[in-house]
Protein backbone atom coordinates (compact mmCIF):
# COMPACT_ATOMS: atom_id res chain seq x y z
CA UNK A 1 0.00 0.00 0.00
CA UNK A 2 1.39 3.37 -1.01
CA UNK A 3 1.58 6.09 1.59
CA UNK A 4 0.54 8.98 -0.63
CA UNK A 5 -2.01 7.36 -2.91
CA UNK A 6 -3.99 4.19 -3.59
CA UNK A 7 -2.70 1.76 -6.20
CA UNK A 8 -5.09 0.90 -9.09
CA UNK A 9 -6.19 -2.42 -7.52
CA UNK A 10 -6.80 -0.68 -4.17
CA UNK A 11 -8.69 2.02 -6.02
CA UNK A 12 -11.04 -0.41 -7.75
CA UNK A 13 -11.75 -2.10 -4.42
CA UNK A 14 -12.50 1.29 -2.86
CA UNK A 15 -14.87 2.27 -5.71
CA UNK A 16 -16.78 -0.97 -5.12
CA UNK A 17 -17.03 -0.27 -1.38
CA UNK A 18 -18.27 3.26 -2.08
CA UNK A 19 -20.83 1.80 -4.48
CA UNK A 20 -22.12 -0.61 -1.84
CA UNK A 21 -22.48 2.25 0.64
CA UNK A 22 -24.36 4.41 -1.86
CA UNK A 23 -26.64 1.58 -2.97
CA UNK A 24 -27.71 0.78 0.59
CA UNK A 25 -28.17 4.37 1.76
CA UNK A 26 -31.60 5.17 3.27
CA UNK A 27 -34.09 7.04 1.09
CA UNK A 28 -34.08 10.26 3.12
CA UNK A 29 -30.29 10.52 3.00
CA UNK A 30 -30.27 9.94 -0.76
CA UNK A 31 -32.89 12.65 -1.24
CA UNK A 32 -31.11 15.18 0.96
CA UNK A 33 -27.62 14.50 -0.40
CA UNK A 34 -29.05 14.47 -3.92
CA UNK A 35 -30.40 17.98 -3.40
CA UNK A 36 -26.99 19.10 -2.16
CA UNK A 37 -25.27 17.47 -5.13
CA UNK A 38 -27.49 19.25 -7.63
CA UNK A 39 -27.17 22.55 -5.78
CA UNK A 40 -23.36 22.36 -5.66
CA UNK A 41 -23.09 21.68 -9.40
CA UNK A 42 -25.57 24.50 -10.07
CA UNK A 43 -23.49 26.90 -8.01
CA UNK A 44 -20.46 25.94 -10.07
CA UNK A 45 -22.54 26.57 -13.19
CA UNK A 46 -23.60 30.00 -11.92
CA UNK A 47 -19.97 30.85 -11.26
CA UNK A 48 -19.11 29.72 -14.77
CA UNK A 49 -21.74 32.01 -16.31
CA UNK A 50 -20.83 35.06 -14.24
CA UNK A 51 -17.06 34.77 -14.70
CA UNK A 52 -17.26 33.95 -18.42
CA UNK A 53 -19.72 36.68 -19.34
CA UNK A 54 -17.49 39.47 -18.03
CA UNK A 55 -14.92 38.99 -20.80
CA UNK A 56 -16.76 37.12 -23.54
CA UNK A 57 -17.01 40.21 -25.79
CA UNK A 58 -13.38 41.30 -25.45
CA UNK A 59 -11.51 38.02 -24.98
CA UNK A 60 -13.66 34.90 -25.58
CA UNK A 61 -10.76 32.51 -24.97
CA UNK A 62 -9.90 33.96 -21.58
CA UNK A 63 -13.60 34.14 -20.71
CA UNK A 64 -14.03 30.43 -21.35
CA UNK A 65 -10.88 29.64 -19.40
CA UNK A 66 -12.08 31.61 -16.37
CA UNK A 67 -15.47 29.90 -16.43
CA UNK A 68 -13.81 26.50 -16.70
CA UNK A 69 -11.53 27.34 -13.76
CA UNK A 70 -14.47 28.31 -11.54
CA UNK A 71 -16.94 25.52 -12.36
CA UNK A 72 -15.02 22.68 -10.62
CA UNK A 73 -15.80 24.23 -7.22
CA UNK A 74 -19.17 22.50 -7.52
CA UNK A 75 -17.69 19.03 -7.87
CA UNK A 76 -15.10 19.74 -5.18
CA UNK A 77 -17.98 20.41 -2.78
CA UNK A 78 -19.69 17.19 -3.86
CA UNK A 79 -16.52 15.16 -3.24
CA UNK A 80 -15.43 16.75 0.03
CA UNK A 81 -18.89 16.96 1.63
CA UNK A 82 -20.14 13.57 0.47
CA UNK A 83 -23.08 14.75 -1.62
CA UNK A 84 -24.76 12.45 -4.14
CA UNK A 85 -24.30 13.19 -7.84
CA UNK A 86 -25.93 11.18 -10.62
CA UNK A 87 -23.02 11.28 -13.04
CA UNK A 88 -20.40 9.93 -10.65
CA UNK A 89 -22.91 7.52 -9.08
CA UNK A 90 -23.00 5.72 -12.43
CA UNK A 91 -19.79 4.11 -11.14
CA UNK A 92 -22.09 1.88 -9.06
CA UNK A 93 -21.78 -0.34 -12.14
CA UNK A 94 -18.51 -1.70 -10.69
CA UNK A 95 -20.22 -2.93 -7.52
CA UNK A 96 -22.99 -4.43 -9.65
CA UNK A 97 -20.56 -6.28 -11.94
CA UNK A 98 -18.80 -7.52 -8.80
CA UNK A 99 -22.20 -8.88 -7.63
CA UNK A 100 -22.10 -6.86 -4.42
CA UNK A 101 -25.34 -5.01 -5.24
CA UNK A 102 -28.38 -5.75 -7.42
CA UNK A 103 -29.57 -4.01 -10.57
CA UNK A 104 -32.64 -2.82 -8.67
CA UNK A 105 -30.36 -1.12 -6.11
CA UNK A 106 -28.42 0.59 -8.90
CA UNK A 107 -31.59 1.84 -10.59
CA UNK A 108 -33.08 2.96 -7.26
CA UNK A 109 -30.01 5.02 -6.43
CA UNK A 110 -29.63 6.60 -9.86
CA UNK A 111 -33.30 7.50 -10.27
CA UNK A 112 -33.62 9.04 -6.80
CA UNK A 113 -30.35 10.94 -7.04
CA UNK A 114 -31.15 12.18 -10.56
CA UNK A 115 -34.54 13.54 -9.52
CA UNK A 116 -33.23 15.24 -6.40
CA UNK A 117 -30.19 16.61 -8.21
CA UNK A 118 -32.79 18.42 -10.30
CA UNK A 119 -34.49 19.72 -7.17
CA UNK A 120 -31.17 21.13 -5.98
CA UNK A 121 -30.35 22.65 -9.35
CA UNK A 122 -33.82 24.20 -9.59
CA UNK A 123 -33.50 25.79 -6.15
CA UNK A 124 -30.18 27.41 -7.09
CA UNK A 125 -31.51 28.45 -10.52
CA UNK A 126 -34.55 30.10 -8.95
CA UNK A 127 -32.57 31.91 -6.26
CA UNK A 128 -29.89 33.00 -8.71
CA UNK A 129 -32.32 34.35 -11.30
CA UNK A 130 -34.90 35.88 -8.96
CA UNK A 131 -32.20 37.19 -6.62
CA UNK A 132 -30.60 39.22 -9.40
CA UNK A 133 -27.20 37.51 -9.37
CA UNK A 134 -26.95 37.72 -13.17
CA UNK A 135 -26.26 41.06 -14.85
CA UNK A 136 -27.43 41.69 -18.46
CA UNK A 137 -24.21 40.27 -19.92
CA UNK A 138 -24.57 37.13 -17.82
CA UNK A 139 -28.19 36.70 -18.86
CA UNK A 140 -27.29 37.01 -22.55
CA UNK A 141 -24.42 34.54 -22.17
CA UNK A 142 -26.67 32.07 -20.33
CA UNK A 143 -29.39 32.25 -22.99
CA UNK A 144 -26.89 31.84 -25.83
CA UNK A 145 -25.42 28.77 -24.14
CA UNK A 146 -28.82 27.22 -23.44
CA UNK A 147 -30.08 27.88 -26.97
CA UNK A 148 -27.05 26.09 -28.39
CA UNK A 149 -27.64 23.12 -26.08
CA UNK A 150 -31.30 22.59 -26.96
CA UNK A 151 -30.62 22.83 -30.71
CA UNK A 152 -27.66 20.43 -30.77
CA UNK A 153 -28.15 17.10 -32.57
CA UNK A 154 -28.90 13.95 -30.59
CA UNK A 155 -25.64 12.38 -31.76
CA UNK A 156 -23.64 15.41 -30.63
CA UNK A 157 -25.31 15.41 -27.21
CA UNK A 158 -24.65 11.72 -26.64
CA UNK A 159 -21.00 12.01 -27.66
CA UNK A 160 -20.44 15.12 -25.54
CA UNK A 161 -22.21 13.39 -22.66
CA UNK A 162 -19.93 10.36 -22.94
CA UNK A 163 -16.73 12.39 -23.00
CA UNK A 164 -17.98 14.63 -20.21
CA UNK A 165 -18.58 11.76 -17.82
CA UNK A 166 -15.33 10.05 -18.69
CA UNK A 167 -13.69 13.19 -17.30
CA UNK A 168 -16.13 13.64 -14.39
CA UNK A 169 -15.76 10.03 -13.24
CA UNK A 170 -12.03 10.33 -13.85
CA UNK A 171 -11.99 13.36 -11.57
CA UNK A 172 -13.91 11.54 -8.83
CA UNK A 173 -11.68 8.47 -9.17
CA UNK A 174 -8.58 10.66 -8.91
CA UNK A 175 -10.00 12.20 -5.74
CA UNK A 176 -10.39 8.66 -4.36
CA UNK A 177 -6.78 7.90 -5.30
CA UNK A 178 -5.22 10.53 -3.08
CA UNK A 179 -5.02 10.17 0.68
CA UNK A 180 -4.62 13.89 1.39
CA UNK A 181 -6.98 16.84 0.86
CA UNK A 182 -4.76 18.80 -1.54
CA UNK A 183 -4.31 15.74 -3.73
CA UNK A 184 -8.07 15.22 -3.82
CA UNK A 185 -8.67 18.86 -4.80
CA UNK A 186 -6.11 18.90 -7.60
CA UNK A 187 -7.11 15.46 -8.84
CA UNK A 188 -10.75 16.47 -9.14
CA UNK A 189 -10.20 20.03 -10.36
CA UNK A 190 -8.24 19.53 -13.57
CA UNK A 191 -10.45 16.98 -15.41
CA UNK A 192 -13.58 19.02 -14.61
CA UNK A 193 -11.91 22.19 -15.82
CA UNK A 194 -11.03 20.39 -19.04
CA UNK A 195 -14.58 19.21 -19.79
CA UNK A 196 -15.97 22.73 -19.32
CA UNK A 197 -13.19 24.25 -21.43
CA UNK A 198 -13.85 21.84 -24.30
CA UNK A 199 -17.62 22.26 -24.02
CA UNK A 200 -18.85 18.78 -23.13
CA UNK A 201 -22.33 18.21 -21.67
CA UNK A 202 -23.12 17.31 -18.07
CA UNK A 203 -26.76 16.39 -17.41
CA UNK A 204 -26.94 17.93 -13.94
CA UNK A 205 -25.18 21.14 -14.98
CA UNK A 206 -27.57 21.35 -17.94
CA UNK A 207 -30.50 21.08 -15.54
CA UNK A 208 -29.28 24.35 -14.06
CA UNK A 209 -28.44 26.15 -17.31
CA UNK A 210 -31.70 25.23 -19.04
CA UNK A 211 -33.94 25.80 -16.02
CA UNK A 212 -32.35 29.18 -15.28
CA UNK A 213 -32.83 30.19 -18.91
CA UNK A 214 -36.46 29.08 -18.81
CA UNK A 215 -36.98 31.26 -15.72
CA UNK A 216 -35.33 34.23 -17.42
CA UNK A 217 -37.06 33.88 -20.79
CA UNK A 218 -39.97 31.38 -20.74
CA UNK A 219 -40.69 31.82 -24.45
CA UNK A 220 -37.16 31.01 -25.67
CA UNK A 221 -37.81 27.25 -25.79
CA UNK A 222 -40.30 24.74 -24.40
CA UNK A 223 -40.13 22.06 -21.73
CA UNK A 224 -39.82 19.48 -24.52
CA UNK A 225 -36.52 21.07 -25.57
CA UNK A 226 -35.16 20.70 -22.04
CA UNK A 227 -36.25 17.05 -21.91
CA UNK A 228 -34.71 16.44 -25.34
CA UNK A 229 -31.33 17.73 -24.19
CA UNK A 230 -31.38 15.94 -20.85
CA UNK A 231 -32.45 12.62 -22.37
CA UNK A 232 -29.54 12.35 -24.79
CA UNK A 233 -26.95 13.89 -22.46
CA UNK A 234 -28.00 11.51 -19.68
CA UNK A 235 -27.58 8.51 -21.98
CA UNK A 236 -24.12 9.80 -22.87
CA UNK A 237 -23.22 10.34 -19.22
CA UNK A 238 -24.19 6.76 -18.34
CA UNK A 239 -22.13 5.38 -21.23
CA UNK A 240 -19.19 7.57 -20.22
CA UNK A 241 -19.15 6.13 -16.70
CA UNK A 242 -19.20 2.61 -18.11
CA UNK A 243 -16.43 3.51 -20.56
CA UNK A 244 -14.02 4.46 -17.77
CA UNK A 245 -15.28 2.28 -14.91
CA UNK A 246 -15.55 -1.16 -16.47
CA UNK A 247 -12.06 -1.23 -18.07
CA UNK A 248 -10.61 -0.29 -14.68
CA UNK A 249 -12.53 -3.11 -13.02
CA UNK A 250 -11.58 -5.82 -15.51
CA UNK A 251 -7.96 -4.65 -15.59
CA UNK A 252 -7.28 -4.50 -11.87
CA UNK A 253 -9.85 -6.21 -9.65
CA UNK A 254 -8.47 -9.75 -9.96
CA UNK A 255 -4.99 -8.44 -9.20
CA UNK A 256 -6.26 -7.30 -5.81
CA UNK A 257 -7.69 -10.77 -5.12
CA UNK A 258 -4.37 -12.35 -5.99
VENLINUR-V430295 format. One line per field, one symbol per residue. ss: DSSP state (H for helix, E for strand, - for the rest). A space follows every 10 residues. Layout:
ss=???
//
This chain:
ss=----E--HHH HHHHHHHHHH HHH---HHHH HHHHHHHHHH HHHHHHHHHH HHH------H HHHHHHHHHH H-HHHHHHHH H----HHHH- -HHHHHH--- --HHHHHHHH HHHHHHHHHH HHHHHHHHHH -----HHHHH HHHHHHHHHH ---HHHHHHH HHHHHHHHHH HHHHHHHE-- HHHHHHHHHH HHHHHHHH-- --HHHHHHHH HHHHHH---- --HHHHHHHH HHHHHHHHHH HHHHHHHHHH HHHHHHH-
//
